[in-house]
């Protein structure tokens, strides 16, 4: 095989069909589960329910990062 020269396989930019099919299947599974999520959460123990909610938070809320304060930076409230 020549280095840097594509000699076979899919052409550049052609989507992988199996990957598309798998993503579509997973998307359908997730959509069905989201419809049942409230019922599922209500049936869980409070500890387990909180654990699941905490795991889902990063997909809904942006992650907050601390902003470092520089030396001699003006401080106002």
Biopython code that builds the backbone (N, CA, C, O; Angstrom):
import numpy as np
from Bio.PDB.StructureBuilder import StructureBuilder

atoms = [
    (1, "UNK", "N", (0.844, -1.179, 0.000)),
    (1, "UNK", "CA", (0.000, 0.000, 0.000)),
    (1, "UNK", "C", (0.885, 1.236, 0.000)),
    (1, "UNK", "O", (1.845, 1.335, 0.763)),
    (2, "UNK", "N", (0.550, 2.146, -0.846)),
    (2, "UNK", "CA", (1.325, 3.384, -0.933)),
    (2, "UNK", "C", (0.987, 4.288, 0.239)),
    (2, "UNK", "O", (-0.170, 4.390, 0.645)),
    (3, "UNK", "N", (1.995, 4.937, 0.774)),
    (3, "UNK", "CA", (1.786, 5.822, 1.925)),
    (3, "UNK", "C", (1.154, 7.128, 1.457)),
    (3, "UNK", "O", (1.679, 7.806, 0.574)),
    (4, "UNK", "N", (0.002, 7.473, 2.072)),
    (4, "UNK", "CA", (-0.660, 8.729, 1.751)),
    (4, "UNK", "C", (-1.543, 8.689, 0.515)),
    (4, "UNK", "O", (-2.215, 9.673, 0.209)),
    (5, "UNK", "N", (-1.555, 7.572, -0.201)),
    (5, "UNK", "CA", (-2.392, 7.462, -1.405)),
    (5, "UNK", "C", (-3.452, 6.407, -1.153)),
    (5, "UNK", "O", (-3.134, 5.267, -0.812)),
    (6, "UNK", "N", (-4.718, 6.788, -1.320)),
    (6, "UNK", "CA", (-5.823, 5.861, -1.114)),
    (6, "UNK", "C", (-5.993, 5.019, -2.368)),
    (6, "UNK", "O", (-6.227, 5.548, -3.455)),
    (7, "UNK", "N", (-5.874, 3.703, -2.211)),
    (7, "UNK", "CA", (-5.928, 2.825, -3.382)),
    (7, "UNK", "C", (-7.157, 1.936, -3.417)),
    (7, "UNK", "O", (-7.361, 1.226, -4.401)),
    (8, "UNK", "N", (-7.979, 1.949, -2.387)),
    (8, "UNK", "CA", (-9.171, 1.097, -2.391)),
    (8, "UNK", "C", (-10.085, 1.446, -1.238)),
    (8, "UNK", "O", (-9.811, 2.376, -0.479)),
    (9, "UNK", "N", (-11.159, 0.710, -1.105)),
    (9, "UNK", "CA", (-12.108, 0.956, -0.020)),
    (9, "UNK", "C", (-13.076, 2.067, -0.364)),
    (9, "UNK", "O", (-13.252, 2.427, -1.528)),
    (10, "UNK", "N", (-13.701, 2.602, 0.671)),
    (10, "UNK", "CA", (-14.652, 3.692, 0.466)),
    (10, "UNK", "C", (-13.926, 4.944, 0.007)),
    (10, "UNK", "O", (-12.777, 5.189, 0.377)),
    (11, "UNK", "N", (-14.608, 5.718, -0.794)),
    (11, "UNK", "CA", (-14.057, 7.008, -1.208)),
    (11, "UNK", "C", (-14.137, 7.974, -0.037)),
    (11, "UNK", "O", (-14.983, 7.814, 0.842)),
    (12, "UNK", "N", (-13.286, 8.952, -0.019)),
    (12, "UNK", "CA", (-13.265, 9.939, 1.047)),
    (12, "UNK", "C", (-14.620, 10.654, 1.124)),
    (12, "UNK", "O", (-15.164, 11.089, 0.109)),
    (13, "UNK", "N", (-15.158, 10.766, 2.354)),
    (13, "UNK", "CA", (-16.428, 11.444, 2.563)),
    (13, "UNK", "C", (-17.645, 10.539, 2.457)),
    (13, "UNK", "O", (-18.751, 10.966, 2.790)),
    (14, "UNK", "N", (-17.475, 9.301, 2.002)),
    (14, "UNK", "CA", (-18.591, 8.367, 1.913)),
    (14, "UNK", "C", (-18.895, 7.844, 3.305)),
    (14, "UNK", "O", (-17.998, 7.326, 3.970)),
    (15, "UNK", "N", (-20.150, 7.964, 3.770)),
    (15, "UNK", "CA", (-20.477, 7.508, 5.127)),
    (15, "UNK", "C", (-20.429, 5.989, 5.237)),
    (15, "UNK", "O", (-20.717, 5.271, 4.279)),
    (16, "UNK", "N", (-20.061, 5.516, 6.419)),
    (16, "UNK", "CA", (-20.044, 4.096, 6.701)),
    (16, "UNK", "C", (-21.486, 3.671, 6.972)),
    (16, "UNK", "O", (-22.091, 4.138, 7.937)),
    (17, "UNK", "N", (-22.042, 2.797, 6.144)),
    (17, "UNK", "CA", (-23.454, 2.418, 6.252)),
    (17, "UNK", "C", (-23.761, 1.678, 7.540)),
    (17, "UNK", "O", (-24.817, 1.888, 8.136)),
    (18, "UNK", "N", (-22.851, 0.810, 7.979)),
    (18, "UNK", "CA", (-23.095, 0.063, 9.213)),
    (18, "UNK", "C", (-23.145, 1.022, 10.395)),
    (18, "UNK", "O", (-23.996, 0.873, 11.273)),
    (19, "UNK", "N", (-22.255, 1.996, 10.432)),
    (19, "UNK", "CA", (-22.261, 2.982, 11.514)),
    (19, "UNK", "C", (-23.571, 3.753, 11.512)),
    (19, "UNK", "O", (-24.141, 4.001, 12.575)),
    (20, "UNK", "N", (-24.059, 4.137, 10.338)),
    (20, "UNK", "CA", (-25.340, 4.854, 10.252)),
    (20, "UNK", "C", (-26.474, 3.997, 10.777)),
    (20, "UNK", "O", (-27.339, 4.494, 11.498)),
    (21, "UNK", "N", (-26.486, 2.708, 10.424)),
    (21, "UNK", "CA", (-27.554, 1.807, 10.874)),
    (21, "UNK", "C", (-27.513, 1.637, 12.390)),
    (21, "UNK", "O", (-28.554, 1.673, 13.047)),
    (22, "UNK", "N", (-26.320, 1.454, 12.945)),
    (22, "UNK", "CA", (-26.184, 1.278, 14.388)),
    (22, "UNK", "C", (-26.630, 2.538, 15.121)),
    (22, "UNK", "O", (-27.321, 2.449, 16.135)),
    (23, "UNK", "N", (-26.243, 3.706, 14.621)),
    (23, "UNK", "CA", (-26.653, 4.963, 15.256)),
    (23, "UNK", "C", (-28.171, 5.126, 15.206)),
    (23, "UNK", "O", (-28.769, 5.603, 16.171)),
    (24, "UNK", "N", (-28.793, 4.743, 14.111)),
    (24, "UNK", "CA", (-30.255, 4.848, 13.995)),
    (24, "UNK", "C", (-30.939, 3.921, 14.993)),
    (24, "UNK", "O", (-31.929, 4.303, 15.617)),
    (25, "UNK", "N", (-30.422, 2.717, 15.146)),
    (25, "UNK", "CA", (-30.998, 1.755, 16.099)),
    (25, "UNK", "C", (-30.863, 2.283, 17.526)),
    (25, "UNK", "O", (-31.819, 2.247, 18.302)),
    (26, "UNK", "N", (-29.669, 2.772, 17.868)),
    (26, "UNK", "CA", (-29.436, 3.297, 19.215)),
    (26, "UNK", "C", (-30.312, 4.524, 19.465)),
    (26, "UNK", "O", (-30.835, 4.700, 20.566)),
    (27, "UNK", "N", (-30.472, 5.372, 18.449)),
    (27, "UNK", "CA", (-31.311, 6.557, 18.586)),
    (27, "UNK", "C", (-32.755, 6.160, 18.896)),
    (27, "UNK", "O", (-33.400, 6.790, 19.734)),
    (28, "UNK", "N", (-33.271, 5.119, 18.227)),
    (28, "UNK", "CA", (-34.634, 4.643, 18.487)),
    (28, "UNK", "C", (-34.769, 4.078, 19.896)),
    (28, "UNK", "O", (-35.772, 4.314, 20.569)),
    (29, "UNK", "N", (-33.762, 3.333, 20.343)),
    (29, "UNK", "CA", (-33.791, 2.760, 21.691)),
    (29, "UNK", "C", (-33.831, 3.876, 22.729)),
    (29, "UNK", "O", (-34.626, 3.827, 23.668)),
    (30, "UNK", "N", (-32.973, 4.884, 22.559)),
    (30, "UNK", "CA", (-32.915, 6.000, 23.506)),
    (30, "UNK", "C", (-34.238, 6.772, 23.500)),
    (30, "UNK", "O", (-34.731, 7.157, 24.561)),
    (31, "UNK", "N", (-34.809, 7.000, 22.328)),
    (31, "UNK", "CA", (-36.083, 7.724, 22.242)),
    (31, "UNK", "C", (-37.175, 6.977, 23.003)),
    (31, "UNK", "O", (-37.967, 7.598, 23.711)),
    (32, "UNK", "N", (-37.225, 5.656, 22.865)),
    (32, "UNK", "CA", (-38.229, 4.859, 23.588)),
    (32, "UNK", "C", (-37.995, 4.914, 25.093)),
    (32, "UNK", "O", (-38.949, 5.002, 25.865)),
    (33, "UNK", "N", (-36.746, 4.864, 25.511)),
    (33, "UNK", "CA", (-36.433, 4.902, 26.941)),
    (33, "UNK", "C", (-36.757, 6.265, 27.538)),
    (33, "UNK", "O", (-37.201, 6.348, 28.683)),
    (34, "UNK", "N", (-36.539, 7.337, 26.774)),
    (34, "UNK", "CA", (-36.834, 8.669, 27.290)),
    (34, "UNK", "C", (-38.320, 8.842, 27.575)),
    (34, "UNK", "O", (-38.703, 9.554, 28.503)),
    (35, "UNK", "N", (-39.157, 8.184, 26.767)),
    (35, "UNK", "CA", (-40.600, 8.252, 26.996)),
    (35, "UNK", "C", (-40.973, 7.598, 28.322)),
    (35, "UNK", "O", (-41.930, 8.017, 28.973)),
    (36, "UNK", "N", (-40.222, 6.571, 28.726)),
    (36, "UNK", "CA", (-40.518, 5.827, 29.948)),
    (36, "UNK", "C", (-39.689, 6.289, 31.144)),
    (36, "UNK", "O", (-39.844, 5.755, 32.242)),
    (37, "UNK", "N", (-38.813, 7.272, 30.948)),
    (37, "UNK", "CA", (-37.861, 7.664, 31.984)),
    (37, "UNK", "C", (-38.540, 8.137, 33.272)),
    (37, "UNK", "O", (-38.126, 7.746, 34.363)),
    (38, "UNK", "N", (-39.560, 8.959, 33.161)),
    (38, "UNK", "CA", (-40.226, 9.459, 34.381)),
    (38, "UNK", "C", (-40.832, 8.317, 35.183)),
    (38, "UNK", "O", (-40.707, 8.281, 36.407)),
    (39, "UNK", "N", (-41.476, 7.401, 34.511)),
    (39, "UNK", "CA", (-42.068, 6.255, 35.202)),
    (39, "UNK", "C", (-40.985, 5.402, 35.843)),
    (39, "UNK", "O", (-41.134, 4.952, 36.979)),
    (40, "UNK", "N", (-39.912, 5.181, 35.128)),
    (40, "UNK", "CA", (-38.810, 4.369, 35.644)),
    (40, "UNK", "C", (-38.189, 5.028, 36.871)),
    (40, "UNK", "O", (-37.903, 4.358, 37.863)),
    (41, "UNK", "N", (-37.981, 6.343, 36.801)),
    (41, "UNK", "CA", (-37.395, 7.052, 37.935)),
    (41, "UNK", "C", (-38.300, 7.015, 39.165)),
    (41, "UNK", "O", (-37.814, 6.890, 40.290)),
    (42, "UNK", "N", (-39.610, 7.123, 38.958)),
    (42, "UNK", "CA", (-40.546, 7.089, 40.090)),
    (42, "UNK", "C", (-40.504, 5.742, 40.812)),
    (42, "UNK", "O", (-40.721, 5.676, 42.022)),
    (43, "UNK", "N", (-40.227, 4.679, 40.075)),
    (43, "UNK", "CA", (-40.203, 3.338, 40.655)),
    (43, "UNK", "C", (-38.886, 3.010, 41.352)),
    (43, "UNK", "O", (-38.790, 1.972, 42.007)),
    (44, "UNK", "N", (-37.874, 3.861, 41.230)),
    (44, "UNK", "CA", (-36.556, 3.591, 41.815)),
    (44, "UNK", "C", (-36.471, 4.046, 43.269)),
    (44, "UNK", "O", (-37.256, 4.878, 43.723)),
    (45, "UNK", "N", (-35.495, 3.478, 43.992)),
    (45, "UNK", "CA", (-35.159, 3.959, 45.335)),
    (45, "UNK", "C", (-34.644, 5.388, 45.196)),
    (45, "UNK", "O", (-34.080, 5.739, 44.159)),
    (46, "UNK", "N", (-34.826, 6.215, 46.218)),
    (46, "UNK", "CA", (-34.342, 7.599, 46.142)),
    (46, "UNK", "C", (-32.828, 7.693, 45.875)),
    (46, "UNK", "O", (-32.390, 8.555, 45.114)),
    (47, "UNK", "N", (-32.039, 6.820, 46.491)),
    (47, "UNK", "CA", (-30.582, 6.847, 46.276)),
    (47, "UNK", "C", (-30.226, 6.552, 44.824)),
    (47, "UNK", "O", (-29.409, 7.249, 44.223)),
    (48, "UNK", "N", (-30.840, 5.519, 44.268)),
    (48, "UNK", "CA", (-30.563, 5.121, 42.889)),
    (48, "UNK", "C", (-31.065, 6.192, 41.911)),
    (48, "UNK", "O", (-30.404, 6.488, 40.916)),
    (49, "UNK", "N", (-32.236, 6.767, 42.202)),
    (49, "UNK", "CA", (-32.812, 7.806, 41.359)),
    (49, "UNK", "C", (-31.880, 9.019, 41.289)),
    (49, "UNK", "O", (-31.638, 9.565, 40.212)),
    (50, "UNK", "N", (-31.359, 9.432, 42.453)),
    (50, "UNK", "CA", (-30.431, 10.555, 42.504)),
    (50, "UNK", "C", (-29.150, 10.257, 41.721)),
    (50, "UNK", "O", (-28.619, 11.129, 41.032)),
    (51, "UNK", "N", (-28.666, 9.040, 41.832)),
    (51, "UNK", "CA", (-27.462, 8.622, 41.099)),
    (51, "UNK", "C", (-27.680, 8.730, 39.584)),
    (51, "UNK", "O", (-26.805, 9.213, 38.865)),
    (52, "UNK", "N", (-28.832, 8.287, 39.104)),
    (52, "UNK", "CA", (-29.147, 8.356, 37.670)),
    (52, "UNK", "C", (-29.262, 9.809, 37.218)),
    (52, "UNK", "O", (-28.744, 10.176, 36.163)),
    (53, "UNK", "N", (-29.935, 10.632, 38.009)),
    (53, "UNK", "CA", (-30.094, 12.050, 37.655)),
    (53, "UNK", "C", (-28.737, 12.741, 37.585)),
    (53, "UNK", "O", (-28.491, 13.531, 36.673)),
    (54, "UNK", "N", (-27.855, 12.448, 38.540)),
    (54, "UNK", "CA", (-26.521, 13.045, 38.537)),
    (54, "UNK", "C", (-25.735, 12.624, 37.293)),
    (54, "UNK", "O", (-24.992, 13.426, 36.727)),
    (55, "UNK", "N", (-25.897, 11.390, 36.874)),
    (55, "UNK", "CA", (-25.201, 10.921, 35.670)),
    (55, "UNK", "C", (-25.749, 11.581, 34.405)),
    (55, "UNK", "O", (-25.017, 11.736, 33.428)),
    (56, "UNK", "N", (-27.016, 11.968, 34.409)),
    (56, "UNK", "CA", (-27.622, 12.599, 33.234)),
    (56, "UNK", "C", (-27.364, 14.107, 33.164)),
    (56, "UNK", "O", (-27.458, 14.692, 32.085)),
    (57, "UNK", "N", (-27.042, 14.739, 34.283)),
    (57, "UNK", "CA", (-26.845, 16.191, 34.325)),
    (57, "UNK", "C", (-25.830, 16.730, 33.304)),
    (57, "UNK", "O", (-26.105, 17.759, 32.685)),
    (58, "UNK", "N", (-24.682, 16.092, 33.099)),
    (58, "UNK", "CA", (-23.725, 16.657, 32.130)),
    (58, "UNK", "C", (-24.274, 16.760, 30.709)),
    (58, "UNK", "O", (-23.744, 17.523, 29.901)),
    (59, "UNK", "N", (-25.318, 16.011, 30.395)),
    (59, "UNK", "CA", (-25.904, 16.074, 29.061)),
    (59, "UNK", "C", (-26.910, 17.210, 28.934)),
    (59, "UNK", "O", (-27.367, 17.515, 27.832)),
    (60, "UNK", "N", (-27.259, 17.840, 30.057)),
    (60, "UNK", "CA", (-28.260, 18.896, 30.051)),
    (60, "UNK", "C", (-27.662, 20.253, 30.421)),
    (60, "UNK", "O", (-27.962, 21.266, 29.789)),
    (61, "UNK", "N", (-26.821, 20.262, 31.443)),
    (61, "UNK", "CA", (-26.230, 21.506, 31.934)),
    (61, "UNK", "C", (-24.771, 21.621, 31.508)),
    (61, "UNK", "O", (-24.058, 20.618, 31.483)),
    (62, "UNK", "N", (-24.317, 22.826, 31.174)),
    (62, "UNK", "CA", (-22.907, 22.988, 30.819)),
    (62, "UNK", "C", (-22.022, 22.837, 32.060)),
    (62, "UNK", "O", (-22.434, 23.151, 33.177)),
    (63, "UNK", "N", (-20.820, 22.359, 31.842)),
    (63, "UNK", "CA", (-19.876, 22.186, 32.934)),
    (63, "UNK", "C", (-19.285, 23.544, 33.305)),
    (63, "UNK", "O", (-18.843, 24.292, 32.433)),
    (64, "UNK", "N", (-19.278, 23.857, 34.581)),
    (64, "UNK", "CA", (-18.771, 25.137, 35.063)),
    (64, "UNK", "C", (-17.306, 24.959, 35.462)),
    (64, "UNK", "O", (-16.961, 24.046, 36.212)),
    (65, "UNK", "N", (-16.455, 25.844, 34.950)),
    (65, "UNK", "CA", (-15.036, 25.788, 35.293)),
    (65, "UNK", "C", (-14.672, 27.042, 36.077)),
    (65, "UNK", "O", (-15.150, 28.134, 35.766)),
    (66, "UNK", "N", (-13.829, 26.887, 37.090)),
    (66, "UNK", "CA", (-13.428, 28.068, 37.861)),
    (66, "UNK", "C", (-12.568, 29.009, 37.019)),
    (66, "UNK", "O", (-11.783, 28.570, 36.179)),
    (67, "UNK", "N", (-12.728, 30.302, 37.257)),
    (67, "UNK", "CA", (-11.935, 31.306, 36.549)),
    (67, "UNK", "C", (-10.837, 31.759, 37.493)),
    (67, "UNK", "O", (-11.131, 32.310, 38.554)),
    (68, "UNK", "N", (-9.567, 31.540, 37.132)),
    (68, "UNK", "CA", (-8.492, 31.929, 38.048)),
    (68, "UNK", "C", (-8.370, 33.453, 38.134)),
    (68, "UNK", "O", (-8.566, 34.165, 37.148)),
    (69, "UNK", "N", (-8.047, 33.928, 39.322)),
    (69, "UNK", "CA", (-7.888, 35.364, 39.542)),
    (69, "UNK", "C", (-6.405, 35.702, 39.430)),
    (69, "UNK", "O", (-5.561, 35.051, 40.047)),
    (70, "UNK", "N", (-6.102, 36.708, 38.651)),
    (70, "UNK", "CA", (-4.717, 37.136, 38.477)),
    (70, "UNK", "C", (-4.271, 38.005, 39.646)),
    (70, "UNK", "O", (-5.090, 38.662, 40.289)),
    (71, "UNK", "N", (-2.986, 38.003, 39.912)),
    (71, "UNK", "CA", (-2.432, 38.825, 40.980)),
    (71, "UNK", "C", (-2.603, 40.299, 40.623)),
    (71, "UNK", "O", (-2.391, 40.685, 39.474)),
    (72, "UNK", "N", (-2.983, 41.125, 41.597)),
    (72, "UNK", "CA", (-3.216, 42.556, 41.431)),
    (72, "UNK", "C", (-4.409, 42.873, 40.513)),
    (72, "UNK", "O", (-4.511, 43.984, 39.991)),
    (73, "UNK", "N", (-5.290, 41.920, 40.320)),
    (73, "UNK", "CA", (-6.486, 42.155, 39.510)),
    (73, "UNK", "C", (-7.503, 42.894, 40.374)),
    (73, "UNK", "O", (-7.675, 42.555, 41.545)),
    (74, "UNK", "N", (-8.188, 43.911, 39.811)),
    (74, "UNK", "CA", (-9.174, 44.625, 40.627)),
    (74, "UNK", "C", (-10.311, 43.711, 41.034)),
    (74, "UNK", "O", (-10.758, 42.864, 40.261)),
    (75, "UNK", "N", (-10.773, 43.897, 42.269)),
    (75, "UNK", "CA", (-11.815, 43.041, 42.814)),
    (75, "UNK", "C", (-13.026, 43.900, 43.155)),
    (75, "UNK", "O", (-12.940, 44.815, 43.974)),
    (76, "UNK", "N", (-14.147, 43.598, 42.523)),
    (76, "UNK", "CA", (-15.382, 44.321, 42.814)),
    (76, "UNK", "C", (-16.505, 43.340, 43.051)),
    (76, "UNK", "O", (-16.523, 42.238, 42.502)),
    (77, "UNK", "N", (-17.436, 43.758, 43.874)),
    (77, "UNK", "CA", (-18.593, 42.903, 44.167)),
    (77, "UNK", "C", (-19.818, 43.548, 43.565)),
    (77, "UNK", "O", (-20.919, 43.011, 43.681)),
]
sb = StructureBuilder()
sb.init_structure("model")
sb.init_model(0)
sb.init_chain("A")
sb.init_seg("    ")
for serial, (resi, resn, name, xyz) in enumerate(atoms, 1):
    if name == "N":
        sb.init_residue(resn, " ", resi, " ")
    sb.init_atom(name, np.array(xyz, "f"), 0.0, 1.0, " ", f" {name:<3s}", serial, name[0])
structure = sb.get_structure()
